[in-house]
Amino acid sequence: MDQQPPQNKQARTALPPGLRPLLDTLRTEDVDTPLSEEHVPGLDLLRAHLGDYAPQTRRAYLADWKRWATWCHVQDRTPLPAETADVALYLSSSHDEHRIGSATLRRWVTTIATAHIANGHPDPTSRPPLPELVRWLRSTKPQPRRRTSRWLTDLELTRVLAHTRDESWPELVINRRDRLAMLLARATGDGPDEVLSLRTDQITVQTDAVILSRPDQELHVLAEPLPAADWGSCLACALAMWRQVTDLADDSKTLLRSIMDAPERITPRGHFHTLQTPTDTESWLLRRVRRGGTVTADRMAPKGLRDLLHTHATAVGVDVTGLTAFALRPHP
């Protein structure tokens, strides 16, 4: 009796036999950091074509197209016009090697088709083997997440969050970011890729509730903090305090330090959730921070969530054995 292929290798079975060996020749470089826009072909016409789409849908499609162009750059392929076989390899390798879900992959197919139509090229996703691969993706049920780490208990999380309360310069910059990252992971139940892929305007505070919005999905209430919530463990407070840092950093690095390092600045107390409309809705919510408190425009690396958890947990004596970024998710 033939053995079934491992779950993470099944997408290759939907490809013609001649394409399957090519999957093993693809480079494995990370494509989470996209090409600069001037090196992404067809972007202007695609942006114009998407002019009537909802802002979040438009942003998702543009990000998908940049990711495809980046993958093609790494693999020395042509993104526009694309070869159908290259699109099939892109989708299959993303599913099998990087565990990208079928719903996301189907959206990528739509993005690639839309970009070609917008730029006056034939749709490469309408030719074999793409239709068969898309049918396979539609029939693929989402796989349950495996528990790869022990759960971080509520008591342990409280101790870890307490270590982020230092409001001295420059520790407060990293502490505010780390506190928000951990509270978001706890509230959403998402892994590091999803949490760190959030944009500035996707998390808002409305009538004392924290709201998450994602493309083509209903608004999701993450938290409804009580009026007397403690700023050191409140998601709304964490969002407002980190946004205060990023808004100042976007205006001026000197301004950020002059305000946050001022001797007369008062340590936050009580509930703190004054939130301004973001000036740059395309920026990453959780960004890298250099030594000295400099906030960059780059998003954190996925392993950064695990690293910050270990840093704060170690400092307060919480055992880090078995703690990955997924340990921040709530117990089911």
C-alpha positions in Angstrom: 0.0 0.0 0.0 1.4 3.4 -1.0 2.1 5.7 1.9 0.4 9.1 2.0 2.8 12.1 1.7 3.4 14.1 4.8 0.8 16.9 5.3 3.3 19.6 4.6 4.3 18.0 1.3 0.9 17.5 -0.2 0.7 20.5 -2.5 3.4 19.0 -4.7 1.0 16.1 -5.5 -1.3 18.6 -7.3 1.6 19.5 -9.7 2.5 17.7 -12.9 5.3 15.2 -12.3 7.7 17.3 -14.4 7.4 20.3 -12.0 7.8 18.4 -8.7 11.6 18.0 -8.8 11.9 21.8 -9.4 10.5 22.5 -5.9 13.7 21.0 -4.4 15.9 23.4 -6.4 14.2 26.6 -5.2 16.2 28.9 -2.9 15.1 29.3 0.6 15.8 32.9 1.3 13.3 34.9 3.4 10.9 37.0 1.3 9.2 38.8 4.2 11.2 42.0 3.4 9.8 43.1 0.1 11.6 44.8 -2.8 11.6 48.6 -2.9 8.6 49.8 -4.9 10.8 51.1 -7.8 11.9 47.5 -8.4 8.3 46.0 -8.4 7.0 45.9 -12.0 3.4 46.8 -12.8 2.8 48.3 -9.3 1.5 51.7 -10.5 -1.1 50.2 -12.9 -2.2 47.7 -10.3 -2.6 50.5 -7.7 -4.7 52.4 -10.1 -6.8 49.3 -11.0 -7.5 48.8 -7.3 -8.6 52.4 -6.8 -12.2 51.5 -6.0 -11.4 48.6 -3.6 -11.7 48.9 0.1 -8.5 50.3 1.6 -7.6 47.1 3.5 -8.2 44.9 0.5 -6.1 47.2 -1.7 -3.3 47.1 0.8 -3.5 43.3 1.0 -3.3 43.0 -2.8 -0.4 45.4 -3.1 1.5 43.5 -0.4 0.8 40.2 -2.1 2.1 41.6 -5.4 5.3 42.9 -3.8 5.8 39.5 -2.1 5.5 37.7 -5.5 7.9 40.2 -7.1 10.4 39.6 -4.2 10.1 35.8 -4.6 10.7 36.1 -8.3 13.8 38.3 -7.6 15.2 35.7 -5.2 14.4 32.8 -7.6 15.6 34.7 -10.7 12.1 34.5 -12.3 10.1 37.1 -14.2 7.1 38.4 -12.2 5.4 40.2 -15.1 4.4 38.6 -17.4 4.8 35.5 -15.3 5.2 31.9 -16.4 2.3 29.7 -15.2 4.8 27.1 -14.0 6.6 29.7 -11.8 3.3 30.7 -10.1 2.5 27.0 -9.4 6.0 26.5 -7.9 5.5 29.7 -5.8 2.2 28.5 -4.4 3.3 24.9 -3.8 6.5 25.8 -2.1 4.8 28.4 0.1 2.3 25.8 1.2 4.6 22.9 1.7 7.7 24.6 3.1 6.3 27.7 4.8 2.9 26.4 5.9 1.0 29.2 4.2 -2.7 28.5 4.5 -4.9 27.7 1.5 -7.1 30.8 1.9 -4.1 33.1 1.7 -2.7 31.2 -1.3 -6.0 31.5 -3.1 -5.9 35.3 -2.5 -2.4 35.3 -4.0 -3.7 33.7 -7.1 -6.3 36.4 -7.4 -3.7 39.1 -6.9 -1.4 37.7 -9.6 -4.3 37.4 -12.0 -5.5 41.0 -11.2 -2.0 42.5 -11.6 -1.6 40.9 -15.1 -5.0 42.1 -16.3 -4.3 45.6 -14.9 -1.1 45.7 -16.9 -2.5 44.3 -20.1 -1.1 40.8 -19.9 -2.8 37.4 -20.2 -3.8 35.8 -16.9 -1.2 33.1 -16.1 -3.4 31.5 -13.5 -6.0 30.4 -16.0 -3.7 27.9 -17.7 -2.7 24.4 -16.5 -1.5 23.4 -13.9 -2.9 26.4 -11.9 -6.7 25.5 -12.1 -6.0 22.0 -10.8 -3.8 23.4 -8.0 -6.4 25.9 -7.0 -9.0 23.2 -6.9 -6.7 21.2 -4.6 -6.3 24.3 -2.4 -10.1 24.7 -2.1 -10.5 21.2 -1.0 -7.7 21.4 1.6 -9.0 21.8 5.1 -7.0 24.0 7.5 -4.8 21.8 9.6 -5.0 22.2 13.4 -2.0 23.9 14.9 0.3 21.7 16.8 1.2 22.6 20.3 4.9 23.3 20.0 5.4 24.9 23.4 4.1 24.9 26.9 1.5 27.4 27.8 2.5 30.6 29.6 0.1 30.8 32.5 -1.8 34.0 33.5 0.4 34.3 36.6 3.6 34.0 34.6 2.4 36.5 32.0 1.6 39.0 34.8 5.1 38.6 36.1 6.6 39.0 32.7 4.6 42.1 31.9 5.6 43.6 35.2 9.2 43.7 33.9 8.2 46.0 31.1 7.1 48.8 33.5 10.5 50.5 33.5 9.8 54.0 32.0 13.4 55.2 32.0 15.2 56.1 28.8 15.8 54.2 26.5 14.4 51.1 28.1 10.8 52.4 27.9 10.9 52.3 24.1 11.6 48.5 24.0 9.4 47.9 27.0 6.4 49.6 25.5 6.8 47.7 22.2 7.4 44.3 23.9 4.4 44.8 26.2 2.1 45.5 23.3 3.5 42.5 21.3 2.9 40.1 24.1 -0.6 41.4 24.9 -1.6 41.2 21.2 -0.3 37.7 20.9 -2.4 36.8 24.0 -5.5 38.6 22.8 -5.5 37.4 19.2 -4.2 33.8 19.7 -2.1 34.3 16.6 1.5 33.2 15.9 4.4 35.6 15.5 4.0 36.0 11.7 0.4 37.2 12.1 1.1 39.4 15.1 4.1 41.1 13.6 2.4 41.6 10.2 -0.1 44.0 11.6 -0.2 47.6 10.2 -0.6 50.7 12.3 -4.3 51.3 11.4 -5.4 47.7 12.0 -5.6 48.1 15.8 -7.9 50.8 17.1 -9.6 51.7 20.4 -13.3 52.4 20.2 -15.4 53.2 23.3 -12.9 51.4 25.6 -12.7 48.4 23.3 -9.7 47.3 21.3 -10.7 46.4 17.7 -8.7 44.3 15.2 -9.5 44.7 11.5 -8.2 42.5 8.7 -8.8 42.5 5.0 -12.1 40.9 4.0 -12.9 40.0 7.6 -15.3 41.3 10.2 -14.0 43.6 12.9 -12.9 41.6 15.9 -13.1 42.8 19.5 -9.8 41.9 21.2 -10.5 43.4 24.6 -12.9 45.5 26.5 -10.8 46.9 29.4 -12.4 48.1 32.6 -12.1 51.9 33.4 -9.8 51.1 36.3 -7.5 48.9 34.2 -3.8 49.0 35.0 -1.7 50.5 32.2 1.0 47.9 32.8 -1.3 45.0 31.7 -4.0 46.8 29.6 -4.1 46.2 25.9 -5.6 49.6 25.1 -3.0 51.3 27.3 -0.2 49.3 25.7 -1.4 50.3 22.2 -1.7 54.0 23.1 1.7 54.1 24.8 3.6 52.4 22.0 1.8 54.6 19.4 3.0 57.6 21.4 6.5 56.4 20.8 6.1 55.7 17.1 4.3 58.9 16.4 7.0 60.9 18.0 9.7 58.9 16.3 8.1 59.4 12.9 8.2 63.2 13.5 11.8 63.4 14.9 14.2 61.1 16.7 15.4 64.1 18.6 11.8 65.0 19.6 11.2 61.5 20.9 14.1 61.5 23.2 13.6 65.1 24.4 10.1 64.3 25.5 10.5 60.7 26.8 13.8 61.5 28.5 12.6 64.7 30.2 13.3 64.6 34.0 9.9 66.2 34.7 7.9 63.6 32.7 5.4 61.8 34.9 5.2 58.0 35.0 1.9 56.8 33.6 -0.9 56.1 36.1 -4.3 54.5 35.8 -6.0 54.1 32.4 -4.2 55.6 29.4 -5.8 55.1 26.0 -5.7 58.4 24.1 -5.1 57.4 20.5 -4.6 59.7 17.6 -5.3 58.7 14.0 -2.1 57.3 12.5 -0.3 59.5 10.0 1.1 56.6 8.1 -1.4 53.7 7.8 1.0 51.6 5.8 3.7 51.4 8.5 4.3 48.3 10.6 2.8 48.4 14.1 5.6 46.5 15.8 9.0 47.7 14.6 12.6 47.0 15.3 14.3 49.1 17.9 18.1 49.8 17.8 20.2 50.3 20.9 19.7 53.8 22.3 16.0 53.8 21.6 16.0 54.4 17.8 12.7 53.2 16.2 13.2 51.9 12.7 10.7 51.6 9.9 11.3 47.8 9.6 9.0 45.3 11.2 10.3 42.9 13.8 11.6 39.5 12.7 9.4 36.5 13.6 11.9 35.2 16.1 11.9 38.6 17.8 8.7 37.7 19.7 10.3 34.6 21.2 13.4 36.5 22.1 11.6 39.3 23.9 9.6 36.7 25.8 12.7 34.9 26.9 14.4 38.2 27.9 11.6 39.4 30.2 10.8 35.9 31.5 14.4 35.3 32.5 14.6 38.6 34.2 11.7 37.8 36.6 12.7 34.1 37.1 10.1 32.4 34.9 11.4 29.1 33.5 11.9 29.6 29.7 12.1 25.8 29.0 9.6 25.1 26.2 8.6 28.7 25.8 8.3 29.8 22.2 6.3 32.7 20.8 3.3 30.4 20.6 3.3 30.1 24.4 1.8 33.5 24.5 -1.5 32.3 23.0 -4.3 31.8 25.4 -5.0 28.4 26.7 -7.9 26.9 24.6 
